[in-house]
Amino acid sequence: RVKLSYFDDDTTDEQVRTAIAITQRILEQSDARGRWQIIAITPAGDEIEVVFRP
């Protein structure tokens, strides 16, 4: 399990959403194994969850 959280002071919600979408595409195109759950909280406080099961 890995928990990462970091936002530069001027990070926007759209940048977080874009990063999550890119990460999801990378997982779908890779040989990733196991269950991946990614939860991102935008600067506005919205929670975005991606669950990946290959």
CHARMM-style PDB file with segment names, atoms N, HN, CA, C and O in Angstrom:
ATOM      1  N   ARG     1       0.843  -1.191   0.000  1.00  0.00      PROA
ATOM      2  CA  ARG     1       0.000   0.000   0.000  1.00  0.00      PROA
ATOM      3  C   ARG     1       0.873   1.234   0.000  1.00  0.00      PROA
ATOM      4  O   ARG     1       1.889   1.319   0.691  1.00  0.00      PROA
ATOM      5  N   VAL     2       0.445   2.164  -0.786  1.00  0.00      PROA
ATOM      6  HN  VAL     2      -0.379   2.095  -1.347  1.00  0.00      PROA
ATOM      7  CA  VAL     2       1.176   3.422  -0.872  1.00  0.00      PROA
ATOM      8  C   VAL     2       0.172   4.552  -0.789  1.00  0.00      PROA
ATOM      9  O   VAL     2      -0.855   4.537  -1.468  1.00  0.00      PROA
ATOM     10  N   LYS     3       0.468   5.513   0.030  1.00  0.00      PROA
ATOM     11  HN  LYS     3       1.302   5.526   0.582  1.00  0.00      PROA
ATOM     12  CA  LYS     3      -0.389   6.699   0.094  1.00  0.00      PROA
ATOM     13  C   LYS     3       0.462   7.901  -0.262  1.00  0.00      PROA
ATOM     14  O   LYS     3       1.452   8.198   0.406  1.00  0.00      PROA
ATOM     15  N   LEU     4       0.071   8.578  -1.305  1.00  0.00      PROA
ATOM     16  HN  LEU     4      -0.733   8.337  -1.848  1.00  0.00      PROA
ATOM     17  CA  LEU     4       0.792   9.764  -1.747  1.00  0.00      PROA
ATOM     18  C   LEU     4      -0.154  10.946  -1.726  1.00  0.00      PROA
ATOM     19  O   LEU     4      -1.293  10.849  -2.181  1.00  0.00      PROA
ATOM     20  N   SER     5       0.303  12.027  -1.213  1.00  0.00      PROA
ATOM     21  HN  SER     5       1.229  12.107  -0.843  1.00  0.00      PROA
ATOM     22  CA  SER     5      -0.508  13.239  -1.297  1.00  0.00      PROA
ATOM     23  C   SER     5       0.416  14.443  -1.318  1.00  0.00      PROA
ATOM     24  O   SER     5       1.267  14.617  -0.446  1.00  0.00      PROA
ATOM     25  N   TYR     6       0.228  15.250  -2.312  1.00  0.00      PROA
ATOM     26  HN  TYR     6      -0.463  15.108  -3.020  1.00  0.00      PROA
ATOM     27  CA  TYR     6       1.015  16.472  -2.432  1.00  0.00      PROA
ATOM     28  C   TYR     6       0.320  17.412  -3.390  1.00  0.00      PROA
ATOM     29  O   TYR     6      -0.082  17.019  -4.484  1.00  0.00      PROA
ATOM     30  N   PHE     7       0.186  18.623  -2.982  1.00  0.00      PROA
ATOM     31  HN  PHE     7       0.513  18.942  -2.093  1.00  0.00      PROA
ATOM     32  CA  PHE     7      -0.340  19.647  -3.871  1.00  0.00      PROA
ATOM     33  C   PHE     7       0.523  20.880  -3.736  1.00  0.00      PROA
ATOM     34  O   PHE     7       0.779  21.350  -2.627  1.00  0.00      PROA
ATOM     35  N   ASP     8       0.961  21.393  -4.837  1.00  0.00      PROA
ATOM     36  HN  ASP     8       0.753  21.012  -5.738  1.00  0.00      PROA
ATOM     37  CA  ASP     8       1.584  22.706  -4.852  1.00  0.00      PROA
ATOM     38  C   ASP     8       0.487  23.704  -4.498  1.00  0.00      PROA
ATOM     39  O   ASP     8      -0.692  23.436  -4.729  1.00  0.00      PROA
ATOM     40  N   ASP     9       0.853  24.818  -3.956  1.00  0.00      PROA
ATOM     41  HN  ASP     9       1.811  25.036  -3.768  1.00  0.00      PROA
ATOM     42  CA  ASP     9      -0.147  25.798  -3.527  1.00  0.00      PROA
ATOM     43  C   ASP     9      -1.103  26.221  -4.637  1.00  0.00      PROA
ATOM     44  O   ASP     9      -2.258  26.549  -4.366  1.00  0.00      PROA
ATOM     45  N   ASP    10      -0.635  26.217  -5.880  1.00  0.00      PROA
ATOM     46  HN  ASP    10       0.304  25.950  -6.100  1.00  0.00      PROA
ATOM     47  CA  ASP    10      -1.496  26.674  -6.976  1.00  0.00      PROA
ATOM     48  C   ASP    10      -2.060  25.540  -7.827  1.00  0.00      PROA
ATOM     49  O   ASP    10      -2.471  25.771  -8.965  1.00  0.00      PROA
ATOM     50  N   THR    11      -2.086  24.315  -7.294  1.00  0.00      PROA
ATOM     51  HN  THR    11      -1.752  24.127  -6.370  1.00  0.00      PROA
ATOM     52  CA  THR    11      -2.670  23.183  -8.014  1.00  0.00      PROA
ATOM     53  C   THR    11      -4.177  23.391  -8.164  1.00  0.00      PROA
ATOM     54  O   THR    11      -4.855  23.793  -7.218  1.00  0.00      PROA
ATOM     55  N   THR    12      -4.685  23.116  -9.349  1.00  0.00      PROA
ATOM     56  HN  THR    12      -4.135  22.790 -10.118  1.00  0.00      PROA
ATOM     57  CA  THR    12      -6.123  23.279  -9.597  1.00  0.00      PROA
ATOM     58  C   THR    12      -6.832  21.926  -9.571  1.00  0.00      PROA
ATOM     59  O   THR    12      -6.203  20.879  -9.720  1.00  0.00      PROA
ATOM     60  N   ASP    13      -8.144  21.964  -9.380  1.00  0.00      PROA
ATOM     61  HN  ASP    13      -8.655  22.815  -9.258  1.00  0.00      PROA
ATOM     62  CA  ASP    13      -8.942  20.739  -9.432  1.00  0.00      PROA
ATOM     63  C   ASP    13      -8.755  20.031 -10.767  1.00  0.00      PROA
ATOM     64  O   ASP    13      -8.637  18.806 -10.813  1.00  0.00      PROA
ATOM     65  N   GLU    14      -8.728  20.794 -11.846  1.00  0.00      PROA
ATOM     66  HN  GLU    14      -8.824  21.789 -11.809  1.00  0.00      PROA
ATOM     67  CA  GLU    14      -8.591  20.206 -13.183  1.00  0.00      PROA
ATOM     68  C   GLU    14      -7.264  19.465 -13.326  1.00  0.00      PROA
ATOM     69  O   GLU    14      -7.217  18.415 -13.966  1.00  0.00      PROA
ATOM     70  N   GLN    15      -6.206  19.979 -12.754  1.00  0.00      PROA
ATOM     71  HN  GLN    15      -6.245  20.832 -12.233  1.00  0.00      PROA
ATOM     72  CA  GLN    15      -4.907  19.301 -12.816  1.00  0.00      PROA
ATOM     73  C   GLN    15      -4.951  17.972 -12.071  1.00  0.00      PROA
ATOM     74  O   GLN    15      -4.366  16.988 -12.522  1.00  0.00      PROA
ATOM     75  N   VAL    16      -5.634  17.938 -10.945  1.00  0.00      PROA
ATOM     76  HN  VAL    16      -6.109  18.738 -10.579  1.00  0.00      PROA
ATOM     77  CA  VAL    16      -5.766  16.690 -10.192  1.00  0.00      PROA
ATOM     78  C   VAL    16      -6.577  15.687 -11.000  1.00  0.00      PROA
ATOM     79  O   VAL    16      -6.194  14.522 -11.107  1.00  0.00      PROA
ATOM     80  N   ARG    17      -7.687  16.128 -11.564  1.00  0.00      PROA
ATOM     81  HN  ARG    17      -7.998  17.074 -11.477  1.00  0.00      PROA
ATOM     82  CA  ARG    17      -8.523  15.228 -12.365  1.00  0.00      PROA
ATOM     83  C   ARG    17      -7.760  14.698 -13.585  1.00  0.00      PROA
ATOM     84  O   ARG    17      -7.897  13.527 -13.938  1.00  0.00      PROA
ATOM     85  N   THR    18      -6.973  15.538 -14.214  1.00  0.00      PROA
ATOM     86  HN  THR    18      -6.862  16.489 -13.927  1.00  0.00      PROA
ATOM     87  CA  THR    18      -6.166  15.119 -15.362  1.00  0.00      PROA
ATOM     88  C   THR    18      -5.130  14.085 -14.939  1.00  0.00      PROA
ATOM     89  O   THR    18      -4.936  13.084 -15.630  1.00  0.00      PROA
ATOM     90  N   ALA    19      -4.474  14.315 -13.827  1.00  0.00      PROA
ATOM     91  HN  ALA    19      -4.632  15.128 -13.267  1.00  0.00      PROA
ATOM     92  CA  ALA    19      -3.460  13.371 -13.340  1.00  0.00      PROA
ATOM     93  C   ALA    19      -4.071  12.014 -13.028  1.00  0.00      PROA
ATOM     94  O   ALA    19      -3.470  10.984 -13.335  1.00  0.00      PROA
ATOM     95  N   ILE    20      -5.246  11.993 -12.429  1.00  0.00      PROA
ATOM     96  HN  ILE    20      -5.734  12.829 -12.179  1.00  0.00      PROA
ATOM     97  CA  ILE    20      -5.920  10.731 -12.123  1.00  0.00      PROA
ATOM     98  C   ILE    20      -6.299  10.008 -13.410  1.00  0.00      PROA
ATOM     99  O   ILE    20      -6.131   8.792 -13.502  1.00  0.00      PROA
ATOM    100  N   ALA    21      -6.804  10.728 -14.396  1.00  0.00      PROA
ATOM    101  HN  ALA    21      -6.941  11.716 -14.320  1.00  0.00      PROA
ATOM    102  CA  ALA    21      -7.184  10.113 -15.677  1.00  0.00      PROA
ATOM    103  C   ALA    21      -5.967   9.512 -16.375  1.00  0.00      PROA
ATOM    104  O   ALA    21      -6.043   8.416 -16.929  1.00  0.00      PROA
ATOM    105  N   ILE    22      -4.858  10.222 -16.348  1.00  0.00      PROA
ATOM    106  HN  ILE    22      -4.796  11.113 -15.898  1.00  0.00      PROA
ATOM    107  CA  ILE    22      -3.627   9.712 -16.969  1.00  0.00      PROA
ATOM    108  C   ILE    22      -3.155   8.463 -16.240  1.00  0.00      PROA
ATOM    109  O   ILE    22      -2.763   7.486 -16.878  1.00  0.00      PROA
ATOM    110  N   THR    23      -3.187   8.482 -14.919  1.00  0.00      PROA
ATOM    111  HN  THR    23      -3.506   9.275 -14.400  1.00  0.00      PROA
ATOM    112  CA  THR    23      -2.769   7.319 -14.131  1.00  0.00      PROA
ATOM    113  C   THR    23      -3.648   6.118 -14.441  1.00  0.00      PROA
ATOM    114  O   THR    23      -3.147   5.000 -14.568  1.00  0.00      PROA
ATOM    115  N   GLN    24      -4.944   6.333 -14.564  1.00  0.00      PROA
ATOM    116  HN  GLN    24      -5.351   7.240 -14.461  1.00  0.00      PROA
ATOM    117  CA  GLN    24      -5.857   5.236 -14.879  1.00  0.00      PROA
ATOM    118  C   GLN    24      -5.536   4.644 -16.254  1.00  0.00      PROA
ATOM    119  O   GLN    24      -5.541   3.423 -16.414  1.00  0.00      PROA
ATOM    120  N   ARG    25      -5.260   5.483 -17.234  1.00  0.00      PROA
ATOM    121  HN  ARG    25      -5.256   6.475 -17.104  1.00  0.00      PROA
ATOM    122  CA  ARG    25      -4.896   4.986 -18.572  1.00  0.00      PROA
ATOM    123  C   ARG    25      -3.598   4.181 -18.523  1.00  0.00      PROA
ATOM    124  O   ARG    25      -3.487   3.143 -19.175  1.00  0.00      PROA
ATOM    125  N   ILE    26      -2.627   4.650 -17.763  1.00  0.00      PROA
ATOM    126  HN  ILE    26      -2.717   5.493 -17.234  1.00  0.00      PROA
ATOM    127  CA  ILE    26      -1.355   3.924 -17.648  1.00  0.00      PROA
ATOM    128  C   ILE    26      -1.594   2.541 -17.057  1.00  0.00      PROA
ATOM    129  O   ILE    26      -1.038   1.559 -17.549  1.00  0.00      PROA
ATOM    130  N   LEU    27      -2.404   2.447 -16.019  1.00  0.00      PROA
ATOM    131  HN  LEU    27      -2.856   3.244 -15.619  1.00  0.00      PROA
ATOM    132  CA  LEU    27      -2.703   1.148 -15.419  1.00  0.00      PROA
ATOM    133  C   LEU    27      -3.394   0.230 -16.420  1.00  0.00      PROA
ATOM    134  O   LEU    27      -3.069  -0.954 -16.504  1.00  0.00      PROA
ATOM    135  N   GLU    28      -4.340   0.767 -17.175  1.00  0.00      PROA
ATOM    136  HN  GLU    28      -4.603   1.730 -17.107  1.00  0.00      PROA
ATOM    137  CA  GLU    28      -5.077  -0.045 -18.143  1.00  0.00      PROA
ATOM    138  C   GLU    28      -4.184  -0.557 -19.267  1.00  0.00      PROA
ATOM    139  O   GLU    28      -4.436  -1.629 -19.817  1.00  0.00      PROA
ATOM    140  N   GLN    29      -3.150   0.193 -19.611  1.00  0.00      PROA
ATOM    141  HN  GLN    29      -2.945   1.064 -19.164  1.00  0.00      PROA
ATOM    142  CA  GLN    29      -2.277  -0.178 -20.724  1.00  0.00      PROA
ATOM    143  C   GLN    29      -1.039  -0.954 -20.283  1.00  0.00      PROA
ATOM    144  O   GLN    29      -0.260  -1.407 -21.122  1.00  0.00      PROA
ATOM    145  N   SER    30      -0.855  -1.108 -18.993  1.00  0.00      PROA
ATOM    146  HN  SER    30      -1.488  -0.741 -18.311  1.00  0.00      PROA
ATOM    147  CA  SER    30       0.358  -1.759 -18.501  1.00  0.00      PROA
ATOM    148  C   SER    30       0.080  -3.212 -18.137  1.00  0.00      PROA
ATOM    149  O   SER    30      -1.026  -3.719 -18.324  1.00  0.00      PROA
ATOM    150  N   ASP    31       1.088  -3.853 -17.626  1.00  0.00      PROA
ATOM    151  HN  ASP    31       1.987  -3.441 -17.475  1.00  0.00      PROA
ATOM    152  CA  ASP    31       0.951  -5.215 -17.131  1.00  0.00      PROA
ATOM    153  C   ASP    31       0.719  -5.208 -15.627  1.00  0.00      PROA
ATOM    154  O   ASP    31       1.133  -6.134 -14.928  1.00  0.00      PROA
ATOM    155  N   ALA    32       0.069  -4.182 -15.133  1.00  0.00      PROA
ATOM    156  HN  ALA    32      -0.267  -3.430 -15.700  1.00  0.00      PROA
ATOM    157  CA  ALA    32      -0.173  -4.059 -13.692  1.00  0.00      PROA
ATOM    158  C   ALA    32      -0.967  -5.259 -13.191  1.00  0.00      PROA
ATOM    159  O   ALA    32      -1.890  -5.739 -13.848  1.00  0.00      PROA
ATOM    160  N   ARG    33      -0.587  -5.718 -12.029  1.00  0.00      PROA
ATOM    161  HN  ARG    33       0.164  -5.328 -11.495  1.00  0.00      PROA
ATOM    162  CA  ARG    33      -1.279  -6.843 -11.423  1.00  0.00      PROA
ATOM    163  C   ARG    33      -1.812  -6.420 -10.065  1.00  0.00      PROA
ATOM    164  O   ARG    33      -1.361  -5.435  -9.481  1.00  0.00      PROA
ATOM    165  N   GLY    34      -2.763  -7.169  -9.585  1.00  0.00      PROA
ATOM    166  HN  GLY    34      -3.129  -7.969 -10.060  1.00  0.00      PROA
ATOM    167  CA  GLY    34      -3.326  -6.853  -8.283  1.00  0.00      PROA
ATOM    168  C   GLY    34      -4.397  -5.788  -8.390  1.00  0.00      PROA
ATOM    169  O   GLY    34      -4.751  -5.338  -9.480  1.00  0.00      PROA
ATOM    170  N   ARG    35      -4.896  -5.405  -7.254  1.00  0.00      PROA
ATOM    171  HN  ARG    35      -4.609  -5.771  -6.369  1.00  0.00      PROA
ATOM    172  CA  ARG    35      -5.971  -4.408  -7.204  1.00  0.00      PROA
ATOM    173  C   ARG    35      -5.361  -3.073  -6.824  1.00  0.00      PROA
ATOM    174  O   ARG    35      -4.624  -2.965  -5.844  1.00  0.00      PROA
ATOM    175  N   TRP    36      -5.670  -2.080  -7.596  1.00  0.00      PROA
ATOM    176  HN  TRP    36      -6.269  -2.167  -8.393  1.00  0.00      PROA
ATOM    177  CA  TRP    36      -5.188  -0.725  -7.346  1.00  0.00      PROA
ATOM    178  C   TRP    36      -6.380   0.141  -6.987  1.00  0.00      PROA
ATOM    179  O   TRP    36      -7.404   0.119  -7.669  1.00  0.00      PROA
ATOM    180  N   GLN    37      -6.243   0.888  -5.937  1.00  0.00      PROA
ATOM    181  HN  GLN    37      -5.410   0.906  -5.383  1.00  0.00      PROA
ATOM    182  CA  GLN    37      -7.268   1.854  -5.559  1.00  0.00      PROA
ATOM    183  C   GLN    37      -6.563   3.189  -5.374  1.00  0.00      PROA
ATOM    184  O   GLN    37      -5.644   3.323  -4.566  1.00  0.00      PROA
ATOM    185  N   ILE    38      -7.008   4.154  -6.128  1.00  0.00      PROA
ATOM    186  HN  ILE    38      -7.755   4.045  -6.785  1.00  0.00      PROA
ATOM    187  CA  ILE    38      -6.409   5.481  -6.063  1.00  0.00      PROA
ATOM    188  C   ILE    38      -7.494   6.447  -5.610  1.00  0.00      PROA
ATOM    189  O   ILE    38      -8.571   6.512  -6.203  1.00  0.00      PROA
ATOM    190  N   ILE    39      -7.204   7.180  -4.576  1.00  0.00      PROA
ATOM    191  HN  ILE    39      -6.329   7.127  -4.095  1.00  0.00      PROA
ATOM    192  CA  ILE    39      -8.137   8.192  -4.100  1.00  0.00      PROA
ATOM    193  C   ILE    39      -7.406   9.521  -4.084  1.00  0.00      PROA
ATOM    194  O   ILE    39      -6.363   9.666  -3.446  1.00  0.00      PROA
ATOM    195  N   ALA    40      -7.957  10.469  -4.783  1.00  0.00      PROA
ATOM    196  HN  ALA    40      -8.804  10.351  -5.302  1.00  0.00      PROA
ATOM    197  CA  ALA    40      -7.372  11.810  -4.815  1.00  0.00      PROA
ATOM    198  C   ALA    40      -8.400  12.789  -4.267  1.00  0.00      PROA
ATOM    199  O   ALA    40      -9.595  12.677  -4.542  1.00  0.00      PROA
ATOM    200  N   ILE    41      -7.926  13.732  -3.502  1.00  0.00      PROA
ATOM    201  HN  ILE    41      -6.955  13.823  -3.279  1.00  0.00      PROA
ATOM    202  CA  ILE    41      -8.790  14.781  -2.989  1.00  0.00      PROA
ATOM    203  C   ILE    41      -8.329  16.086  -3.610  1.00  0.00      PROA
ATOM    204  O   ILE    41      -7.186  16.509  -3.440  1.00  0.00      PROA
ATOM    205  N   THR    42      -9.231  16.704  -4.324  1.00  0.00      PROA
ATOM    206  HN  THR    42     -10.160  16.361  -4.462  1.00  0.00      PROA
ATOM    207  CA  THR    42      -8.882  17.943  -5.018  1.00  0.00      PROA
ATOM    208  C   THR    42      -8.741  19.086  -4.012  1.00  0.00      PROA
ATOM    209  O   THR    42      -9.204  18.975  -2.878  1.00  0.00      PROA
ATOM    210  N   PRO    43      -8.109  20.172  -4.420  1.00  0.00      PROA
ATOM    211  CA  PRO    43      -7.999  21.322  -3.522  1.00  0.00      PROA
ATOM    212  C   PRO    43      -9.362  21.823  -3.025  1.00  0.00      PROA
ATOM    213  O   PRO    43      -9.455  22.387  -1.935  1.00  0.00      PROA
ATOM    214  N   ALA    44     -10.415  21.619  -3.821  1.00  0.00      PROA
ATOM    215  HN  ALA    44     -10.339  21.161  -4.707  1.00  0.00      PROA
ATOM    216  CA  ALA    44     -11.756  22.045  -3.409  1.00  0.00      PROA
ATOM    217  C   ALA    44     -12.405  21.056  -2.440  1.00  0.00      PROA
ATOM    218  O   ALA    44     -13.478  21.323  -1.899  1.00  0.00      PROA
ATOM    219  N   GLY    45     -11.743  19.901  -2.223  1.00  0.00      PROA
ATOM    220  HN  GLY    45     -10.872  19.684  -2.663  1.00  0.00      PROA
ATOM    221  CA  GLY    45     -12.261  18.916  -1.285  1.00  0.00      PROA
ATOM    222  C   GLY    45     -13.059  17.792  -1.913  1.00  0.00      PROA
ATOM    223  O   GLY    45     -13.566  16.931  -1.194  1.00  0.00      PROA
ATOM    224  N   ASP    46     -13.187  17.770  -3.239  1.00  0.00      PROA
ATOM    225  HN  ASP    46     -12.775  18.470  -3.823  1.00  0.00      PROA
ATOM    226  CA  ASP    46     -13.880  16.670  -3.909  1.00  0.00      PROA
ATOM    227  C   ASP    46     -12.993  15.434  -3.893  1.00  0.00      PROA
ATOM    228  O   ASP    46     -11.780  15.529  -4.084  1.00  0.00      PROA
ATOM    229  N   GLU    47     -13.601  14.270  -3.664  1.00  0.00      PROA
ATOM    230  HN  GLU    47     -14.586  14.192  -3.509  1.00  0.00      PROA
ATOM    231  CA  GLU    47     -12.849  13.018  -3.647  1.00  0.00      PROA
ATOM    232  C   GLU    47     -13.069  12.279  -4.955  1.00  0.00      PROA
ATOM    233  O   GLU    47     -14.206  12.087  -5.386  1.00  0.00      PROA
ATOM    234  N   ILE    48     -11.973  11.864  -5.585  1.00  0.00      PROA
ATOM    235  HN  ILE    48     -11.049  12.019  -5.234  1.00  0.00      PROA
ATOM    236  CA  ILE    48     -12.031  11.111  -6.833  1.00  0.00      PROA
ATOM    237  C   ILE    48     -11.434   9.740  -6.540  1.00  0.00      PROA
ATOM    238  O   ILE    48     -10.311   9.647  -6.044  1.00  0.00      PROA
ATOM    239  N   GLU    49     -12.172   8.681  -6.840  1.00  0.00      PROA
ATOM    240  HN  GLU    49     -13.084   8.757  -7.243  1.00  0.00      PROA
ATOM    241  CA  GLU    49     -11.687   7.333  -6.572  1.00  0.00      PROA
ATOM    242  C   GLU    49     -11.635   6.537  -7.867  1.00  0.00      PROA
ATOM    243  O   GLU    49     -12.577   6.548  -8.660  1.00  0.00      PROA
ATOM    244  N   VAL    50     -10.523   5.852  -8.067  1.00  0.00      PROA
ATOM    245  HN  VAL    50      -9.758   5.844  -7.423  1.00  0.00      PROA
ATOM    246  CA  VAL    50     -10.353   4.960  -9.199  1.00  0.00      PROA
ATOM    247  C   VAL    50      -9.998   3.595  -8.638  1.00  0.00      PROA
ATOM    248  O   VAL    50      -9.037   3.468  -7.879  1.00  0.00      PROA
ATOM    249  N   VAL    51     -10.761   2.573  -9.003  1.00  0.00      PROA
ATOM    250  HN  VAL    51     -11.541   2.676  -9.620  1.00  0.00      PROA
ATOM    251  CA  VAL    51     -10.443   1.205  -8.610  1.00  0.00      PROA
ATOM    252  C   VAL    51     -10.109   0.449  -9.881  1.00  0.00      PROA
ATOM    253  O   VAL    51     -10.896   0.428 -10.826  1.00  0.00      PROA
ATOM    254  N   PHE    52      -8.937  -0.174  -9.901  1.00  0.00      PROA
ATOM    255  HN  PHE    52      -8.297  -0.158  -9.133  1.00  0.00      PROA
ATOM    256  CA  PHE    52      -8.470  -0.897 -11.078  1.00  0.00      PROA
ATOM    257  C   PHE    52      -8.254  -2.354 -10.708  1.00  0.00      PROA
ATOM    258  O   PHE    52      -7.485  -2.667  -9.800  1.00  0.00      PROA
ATOM    259  N   ARG    53      -8.935  -3.237 -11.416  1.00  0.00      PROA
ATOM    260  HN  ARG    53      -9.559  -2.982 -12.154  1.00  0.00      PROA
ATOM    261  CA  ARG    53      -8.748  -4.680 -11.235  1.00  0.00      PROA
ATOM    262  C   ARG    53      -8.442  -5.266 -12.604  1.00  0.00      PROA
ATOM    263  O   ARG    53      -9.327  -5.339 -13.456  1.00  0.00      PROA
ATOM    264  N   PRO    54      -7.210  -5.683 -12.825  1.00  0.00      PROA
ATOM    265  CA  PRO    54      -6.860  -6.214 -14.153  1.00  0.00      PROA
ATOM    266  C   PRO    54      -7.584  -7.509 -14.469  1.00  0.00      PROA
ATOM    267  OT1 PRO    54      -7.394  -8.075 -15.545  1.00  0.00      PROA
TER     268      PRO     54
END
